[in-house]
């Protein structure tokens, strides 16, 4: 049996690869923060996890929220345009970065 890490995992992107990894992390008991361009996809993953592990998964409205509330971050997006948007866009991972980051 895998022992869950005390660290919180952040996931940006829940496509084929991201959703598979997240499912395995959830099944192993890890705490997860999620963001997806289609919010419903993240909400569906959270709702499914709530049935067996309440409070284990949290969804966020922007990628920067996932980054600032997670210890380890994964980005699984489809192409370079999507990657640039999640980093540099208005609510991307660099949004509201302070000198302590």
Phi, psi and omega in degrees: 000139178275131176273131182295140178287147174286349180278154178261131180266135176252135179234125176245108181107118182238048175282204183302311182287311182299316182293326178293317179295315180300317179302316179294321178295319178297313180297337178270358175090010181283150174279136187228137169250135185234146166216140175217147179305322174264102186303326182302324179298315178294318179297321179296319178297316179298313181300320179294318179293326181299332181297326182246334185220075182304135176083358183284329184240136178231138177255153182230158183271350180213150179301324181298328178294321177297314182299313185286346182246015182231152177271324182232129185240135174244141174237118180233081180246164193283330185202177183294326178298314178297319179298315178297320180296319182287342178267312191257348183293173184309320179244028180287180186295339178271355180296133178062023178292136179248180184291345179270357183280000000 
